[in-house]
């Protein structure tokens, strides 16, 4: 993958659409969160810590940026011994 956006007829194209500063920053944030989520096996709390963010802010970014987030892992349930 080329790290630099391609130029076509004087305008910069990033992810198939003309790039502005705002769209480039949003694309970078989205990719960074997706990669970190994958590295943390979908654990959003660990992802937030790794990125230096509050968990609630990370969840808001996931929604706002349309991050392709894996579903959170379910904790194994312990049997109730009675």
VOPAGU-2260 file (C-alpha; in pm, 1 decimal, decimal comma):
REM VOPAGU-2260
SITE   aa  ch    i         X         Y         Z
SITE  UNK   A    0       0,0       0,0       0,0
SITE  UNK   A    1     129,9     340,3     -91,9
SITE  UNK   A    2     156,8     569,1     211,0
SITE  UNK   A    3     103,4     880,0       0,3
SITE  UNK   A    4    -229,0     978,8    -154,8
SITE  UNK   A    5    -241,9     971,3    -532,5
SITE  UNK   A    6    -273,8    1290,0    -734,8
SITE  UNK   A    7    -514,6    1313,5   -1022,2
SITE  UNK   A    8    -555,1    1631,6   -1225,9
SITE  UNK   A    9    -432,4    1861,2    -950,1
SITE  UNK   A   10    -648,8    1724,7    -668,3
SITE  UNK   A   11    -553,9    1467,9    -407,6
SITE  UNK   A   12    -757,0    1146,1    -397,9
SITE  UNK   A   13    -767,7     940,8     -80,2
SITE  UNK   A   14    -980,7     627,0     -38,6
SITE  UNK   A   15   -1146,4     692,4    -374,6
SITE  UNK   A   16   -1273,3    1042,8    -293,3
SITE  UNK   A   17   -1121,3    1391,5    -306,5
SITE  UNK   A   18    -929,0    1449,7      14,9
SITE  UNK   A   19    -953,4    1749,9     235,2
SITE  UNK   A   20    -764,9    1791,3     558,0
SITE  UNK   A   21   -1071,9    1679,5     753,5
SITE  UNK   A   22   -1136,7    1365,1     547,3
SITE  UNK   A   23    -767,9    1269,0     558,7
SITE  UNK   A   24    -761,0    1303,4     939,4
SITE  UNK   A   25   -1084,0    1102,9     975,6
SITE  UNK   A   26    -947,8     827,3     748,7
SITE  UNK   A   27    -626,9     813,7     952,6
SITE  UNK   A   28    -818,8     792,3    1281,8
SITE  UNK   A   29   -1046,1     519,4    1143,6
SITE  UNK   A   30    -753,5     307,2    1022,0
SITE  UNK   A   31    -559,0     355,9    1347,5
SITE  UNK   A   32    -857,5     247,7    1558,7
SITE  UNK   A   33    -930,9     -52,7    1333,1
SITE  UNK   A   34    -569,2    -174,3    1346,9
SITE  UNK   A   35    -548,5    -128,5    1724,0
SITE  UNK   A   36    -883,5    -304,6    1777,4
SITE  UNK   A   37    -756,3    -596,4    1570,5
SITE  UNK   A   38    -431,4    -610,3    1771,2
SITE  UNK   A   39    -631,0    -607,6    2096,5
SITE  UNK   A   40    -862,1    -883,9    1965,8
SITE  UNK   A   41   -1166,2    -656,4    1974,2
SITE  UNK   A   42   -1122,6    -553,7    2337,5
SITE  UNK   A   43   -1233,0    -190,9    2341,1
SITE  UNK   A   44   -1105,1    -115,8    2690,9
SITE  UNK   A   45    -753,9    -233,1    2600,2
SITE  UNK   A   46    -774,6     -46,3    2268,9
SITE  UNK   A   47    -863,1     277,3    2447,5
SITE  UNK   A   48    -571,0     233,3    2687,4
SITE  UNK   A   49    -329,1     159,9    2402,4
SITE  UNK   A   50    -440,1     476,0    2222,8
SITE  UNK   A   51    -440,5     689,6    2537,8
SITE  UNK   A   52    -815,8     756,4    2514,7
SITE  UNK   A   53   -1108,6     728,0    2751,6
SITE  UNK   A   54   -1316,5     419,6    2667,7
SITE  UNK   A   55   -1631,8     628,2    2622,7
SITE  UNK   A   56   -1454,1     861,6    2378,2
SITE  UNK   A   57   -1325,4     561,3    2181,1
SITE  UNK   A   58   -1682,0     426,8    2157,7
SITE  UNK   A   59   -1800,5     764,5    2029,6
SITE  UNK   A   60   -1524,2     771,0    1767,1
SITE  UNK   A   61   -1614,8     417,3    1658,2
SITE  UNK   A   62   -1974,6     530,8    1598,1
SITE  UNK   A   63   -1891,9     866,0    1438,4
SITE  UNK   A   64   -1617,8     738,2    1207,9
SITE  UNK   A   65   -1798,7     419,3    1109,5
SITE  UNK   A   66   -1514,6     199,1    1229,1
SITE  UNK   A   67   -1548,6    -163,7    1127,1
SITE  UNK   A   68   -1521,1    -286,6    1484,6
SITE  UNK   A   69   -1537,8    -654,5    1568,4
SITE  UNK   A   70   -1806,4    -736,7    1823,7
SITE  UNK   A   71   -1679,5    -732,7    2182,1
SITE  UNK   A   72   -1578,1   -1072,3    2313,4
SITE  UNK   A   73   -1814,9   -1236,6    2557,8
SITE  UNK   A   74   -1676,2   -1325,1    2895,6
SITE  UNK   A   75   -1695,7   -1693,1    2981,3
SITE  UNK   A   76   -1972,2   -1750,6    3232,4
SITE  UNK   A   77   -1888,9   -1929,5    3550,3
SITE  UNK   A   78   -2114,7   -2202,3    3676,3
SITE  UNK   A   79   -2297,3   -2118,2    3994,6
SITE  UNK   A   80   -2214,6   -2373,2    4257,6
SITE  UNK   A   81   -2488,1   -2405,9    4513,9
